[in-house]
Amino acid sequence: MGNYEQFYKFYDLYFFDLKTKNEVRLSEGLRARDPCWSPDLENPQIVAVINDSGTNNLILINLNSIPDQTSSSLAAPLITKEDITYLTDFRDRTQLYQPSWSPKGDMIALSAWRQGYQDIYILNLDPDNLRTNNLNPNNIDNSALQPIFQNKSIDLSPCWSPDGQYLFFSSDRTGIYNIFAFSLPDKKLYQVTNVLGGAFQPSLSPHGKQLAYIEYHATGYELHLMEIDQNPNQWAEVEIEYVEPQIIATQQDTTWPMQQQQSNDLNISYKIKYPIHPYHPLTSFWPPTYWIPAVQLTENDLGIGFSTELKDVLGFYSLPLNITYGILNNSLSYNFNYYNYSHLPIVNLYLSGDAILNSPTSGRPARAKVY
């Protein structure tokens, strides 16, 4: 995750050279994550997930046109629109995670959240269906992305066996996340681990004899390594439960009311014209972001008060304020902050103080301390 236009945090792609220890930034403001290298080293490509308007899509990034700048850790962004090929064109809030290339490079497995279910999907890379697009893809066929099965379990982090015969992934289908293996030739599912806390993010060694995964314990997460024999007789076969077809609907045959409204809105020629003017933060300062009552009990006093914050809609300016009135000592405590994020350097002003108010009964004058 990197800075974009100084003030925003967007996911971007970086290259780290293991030999020179140099880091090169490959994109800026692309909102791309979960990169995975193609197994074809002669044609260097990266598959990644890109986000736009709350929807994820899968992209293919060609690195052939990117010059070798691994010697510089301050290289300028290198990825252009011409380097990107869109593999999907979802517009329905689909979320994609952790794509993984098959050993032959002809398929990509990933975890996808679609219409309330998160399952493992496989995308067949048919060269005839790949088209180079700019950052506004159109007319891409999503039917090439198909689930291996669909059910109510949450399936995460797929990875391939070196021979491409099995897909390993983490799933909560037993109530606890464990590692499972799906055999593509015979369509059977096997449970590989049986832990108490949870097993996540499986990864096979190049020779396929060891399985690395993250296991959750009472003390936190730990990296585990286990010997594995890709013999189904050593694993527990699990019955695959499918959700009825009428429960999971496909994107092609279902249009939700909100989607229909959004589609209709695209064809409306609006007569309302909104004036364009420079941004003024003061217009969105009121009402405050929040009002929170507060009660403070100390050794010598009982205070009541509130905290609030004025903040513009873009978050460039922030004014938090806390005020507490001491009932027993007729005192007043306050602290005020001013943050300005609109330019660099960021400005922060802080004012805090305690005051003893004038007491009509005691005749004591008011006193104040300001910090």
N, C-alpha and C positions, 0 to 999 in steps of 0.2 A: 504494500500500500504506500502510495507516494502523494506528495503535494501537487495540486493542480491549481494554477493561477493563484499561488501563494496561500490561499485560505481554505482550500477544499481538499478532502482526503478521498482519492479515487484508487481503486485497484488498478495496478499497472504491471507490466511484465518487465522482468530484469534478467540479465544473463550474468552468471557467476562462473569465472574460469577457475577450475580446481587447481590448475598448475600455477598460474600467475597470481591467483587470489584477487583478481580485479573484478569489479562489479560494473556492469554496463546497463543503463536503462534503455529499454527497447521501445517504450511507448509512453505517452503522456496524455492523461485524461481519457484513456480508452475504456476504462471500467471493465477490464479483462482480468480473469483469475483462473486458477486451477489449470495451469499449462501442463502439457505432456508431449514429450518428444516423439516424433515418428521413428519407427525402427529402421526406416530406410535412410541410412547415413549419407548416401550419395545424393539424396534429394531432401535436404534438411527442411522439415516442416514442424510446426507446433500446432496442436489442437488446444483450444482454450474456450472458456465460457465468457460471453460478453453480456453485459446488462444494459438495458435501455427501457426507460419508462416502466420499471418494475417487472419486466419480462426478460428471461434469459434465452440466449441462443448460442449455438455451437458454431465456432469459426475455425477456419484453417488458415494459418499464417505461413506464407512462403518466405523462407530466410535466404533464398538464393541471391536475391537482389540486394541484400543487406551487406555492406562491406565489413571486413574484419576490423573491428575497433576494440578488440578485447584488451589492447595495450593501454587503453585510457579508461579511467573510472569516471570521467566526467563527460562521456559522449552524449551528443544531442539525441533526442528521440529519433528512431530510425524507421519504425513501422509506418507505412503509408496505406491509403485506401486500396491501392493497386496490389498490395501484398496480401489482402484479406479475401478469403472465399467463405461465404456463408453456407453452412451445411444444413441449417434449419431456419425457418421463418415463423416462429411462434409469436402470437400477439395476444395471448390469453392468460398472462401471468404465470406461465410455465417457469419452473425453477430447475436448473440443471446443475449437477455437481460431479466433480472428479472424473472427467473422461479418461479412458485408458485404452491405448492402442493394442490391438491383437498382435501377436508375434509376426505375422505375415504382413501387417499393415493394411489389410483389406477390410477391417471392421473396427469400430470404436464402441466400447461399453461405457456406460455412465449411469449414475443414479438420477432419476428425474421425479420431481413432484408435479403431478398433473391432476387437477380436479379432486384434490383431497387425498390422493394416494401417492406414496413414494416407492417406486419399484426400480429394478434394474432393466435398462433398455440397451439394445444393440443397434448400431447404425451401420448398414452396409455401404461401403464407399464405392459406389458405381461411378466411374469416370464420366459417363454420359450424363449423369445428373448433377455433376459439379459445375457451377457457374461462378465466375468472378463478379462480385458486386461491389458497389460502394457501401457506405455505412447506412444505406436505406434499402435493404434487400426486398425483392418482390418475386412472387410467383415461384417460390421454392417448394418442392413437394416434401411434406413432412412425413409421408407414409413410409419412407425408408427407415425411420426410427421406430422400432417395434419392441415391446416388453417381452422378456423371456417368460414371465407370468405376472398376473396382477392379483393382489390380495391386500388385506388390511395391515400386513406387516410393513415395517419401515426397513427398507433395504438400502445399504450405504456402501460406498467405497469399493467398487468392483476392481478386480485385477485378474489378469490372465495367467494360466499356467504356461510354462515355456513352450509346450507343444500345441497350445491353443485349444485343447480339448475341454478344459475346465475354466469356469469363472468362479473365483473366490470373492466373497463379499461378507459384510457384517449385517446381521438381521436380528430383530427382536421377536421373532416368531415364536420363541419359547418363553417369552416374558422377560428374558435377559438377553442382551446383545451377545451373540456368539458368531464365530466364523463358520460359514457354510460354503459348500462347493456345488456348483451346478454343472452337470455333464451335458455338453452340447450334443454329442452324438446320440445318446439314448434318452435325453430330456429327464434325467433323474436328479434329485436333490439330496445332498448328504450333509450331515452336521459334522464339522471337523473338530471344534473345541467345545468344552462343557465347563465354563468358568462360572463363578458365583457373582462377580461384580460386573463384568462386561468385557467383551473383546472387540476391538475396532481396528480399522485401517489395515487390512491384511496386505502383505507384499511377499511374493515368491522370490527366492534366490534364482540367479540365472540358470542353475542346473536343476532347479525344481525340487531339491531335497530338503530345503529349510523354509519355514514360514515365519516371517516377522510380523508382529502385530502389537497394538497398544492394549494393555489390560488395565482395567480399573480395580483398585483395591481400596481398603479403608483408609490407606495413607495417601492415596492419589493415583495418578497414572504412571505406568511403567512400561518400558519397551521389553517385549518378550521374544524369544527365539526358540522355535520348536522344530525337531526333526519331523519330516512328513514323508509318508509313502503314498504316492498317488495310486493307491490300490483301493477301489471302492469297498472291498471286503473289510478293510480296516476302519471304515467309517460307518456311522449309523445313518441308514437311509431314512429320509423324512418324507412323509406324504405331503404333496403339494396341494394346498387349499386355494381354490380359485373363487373370486368374487363373481356373483351372477352377472351376466352381460348387461342386464338392465340397470345394475347399480353403477358400473363404470361405463360412462358413455364416451364415445370418441369425439374428437374435435370436429370431424367432418359432418356428423349427423346430429349435432346438438348446438343450438344457439340459445345462450342464456339471455334473459330479458335485458340485463345491463349491456351485454355485448350487442344485442339488437339495437338498443338505443344509441350506443356509441356508433354503430355502423350507420344508422339513419342520420345521426348528427353530421357525419362526414359529407352528406349530400345536401345539407341545408345551406342556403345562401343567407347568411345572417345580415340583417339590416342595421343591427346595433353596432356602432363604431365607438370604440373606447379610445379616449385621448391618450397620446403618448407624451410623457413628460419626464423630466429628470427625477431620480429617486430621492424622496424626502423621508428620512427615518422617523421624524417627529409625528408624521401622520398615523403611524402604527404603534406609537408608544402606549396609547391609552385604548382600552383598559389594561391594567397590569396583567402580567402573565399568570400571577397567582396571588392569593391572600391566605396566609397561614397564621392562625392564632397561636400564641405561645404563652406558657406558664413556666416561671423559673423560681425555684425555691433554693435560697442560700441560707447560710448560718444566721444572717442578721436581717434578712428581708424576704418578702414575697413579691415577685414581679409578674406582671401580666403585660402582654404586648402582642406584636405581630411581626411577620416578615413578608416582604413583597418584592417584586422585581418588575421594572419597566424594561422592555426589550423590543427592538424593532423586528419586523417580520423576517428580515434577511439575517438577523443575528450579528449585525455589524457593531451595534451599541448595546450595552447592558448596564443597568443601574439597580443593583440589589440594595435593599434597605431593611435594617432590623431595628426595632424600637421596643424597649421594655421599660415600664413604669413600676417603680418600687412603692408598694402601698404603705408599708410600715415606716419607711424612712423618707417618704416624699421625694424619691430620687428618680432620675431618668438616665437610661443607658442607650446608646445608639451606635451603630456602625453603618457606614455608607461606602459603597464601591462604585467606581466608574471604569468601565472597560470600553476600549475603542479598538475594534479589530479591522477597521476599514482600510488602514494603511500600515505599512511597516516602518518603524518598530511598533509593536502592540503597546498601547498606553493603558496603564492601570493607576488610578488614583484612589487612595484609601483614607477615610476619615472616621475616627472612632473617639468616643468620649463618654464621660460619666458626669452627671450634674446633680447637686443637692438643691432642690427647689426651695424658695423662700417659704418658711412655715409661719402662718399667721399666729399660731399659738405660742411658738417659742421665740418668735422675732428674729430667728437666725437668717442672715442674708444668704442669697443663692450663691453656690460655688460650683465651678465646673472644671473638668480636666479634659483636654482635647489631645488626641494622639495623632 
